[in-house]
Amino acid sequence: MKCISVYTNDFTAFSDILDAIMEHSFAEDEEKEIEGITVSESGHVPENYIDRMKHRPEVVVMKWKDKNVTILQHGQVFEILLPDAEANVVH
């Protein structure tokens, strides 16, 4: 799965830029600032990453079913996890 990291702990700010993030096609290791928030392509994570993170009490797991996207929030970062087939389509 492809991982896009969004460096904020503000859910409202994250929600405000989520559509812009999903419309952007990130190159490998690309970092971009959207409305003052740093967003970066963070490579790929293994399939079991979500299961491992679910067991941590400080992690919030959200599922965006329409887009087949999982979002993890922990500390001061949101991680948008895109299945590999979806990652190649998101623009």
C-alpha positions, 0 to 999 in steps of 0.5 A: 500500500502507498502511504501519504503522510500529512503532518498535522494533528488538526482533524478539521485542517486535515479534512479541509485539504483531503480532497486536494491531497487525493487529487494530487499524484505524488511522485516517490518521496515528493513533499508538498505544502497544502494550505500550510500543511506538509504532505509527503509521499512516504513510500509503501507499507506492508499489508499487515501495517494496518493490523499492527497499528489497530492494536496501538491505543494511541492510533485512530483508524478511519476507513473511507469506503467510497475510495477504498482508503484507510486513514490512520491518525497518531501523534501529529500525523495522518497517514493515508493508505492507498491500495497499490491498484488505487495508488496508480489511479489517484490524480 
